[in-house]
Amino acid sequence: MMNSEVGFCRKVLQVFEDNGVSIEHMPSGIDTMSIFVNKDVFEEKEQKILADIHKAVNPDHIELESNLALIAVVGRGMKSTRGTAGRIFSALAHAHINVKMIDQGSSELNIIIGVRHDDFKNAIRALYEILSLPRYKNLYPFVFIGLPL
């Protein structure tokens, strides 16, 4: 398991560095690690990277998923306003958008959401609609940063 092996994350990241692939985002849990990379760059070296990861850390399994996009919702008011995350995910659910990944840093200034690439524009639209309502003016400024991978 990842949490019981010292240096697990470093070894995995070293594989990407050794293969010249830059990491776009890397949320992790107690025993899981997700790595977002640019699809075009990764596809060229996919088999070597997977073999190198298996050699470096012998993971229980590796799951690949493509055609994802990352959306960062950023705002100074997020930290002090209860229910912001609930509003964000309710808006996405009402727009019939499945959330593939959630990451929030300890600063609570942003939430990064992974969605299917096909849902990217609708997700941005749903978030803009809910967070631009006058009752949420104390949350401003909000910035939506999109990164189709």
Summary of the structure (lengths in Angstrom):
residues: 149
radius of gyration: 17.3
end to end distance: 27.9
largest distance: 53.8
contacts: 397
relative contact order: 0.17
helix: 46%
strand: 23%
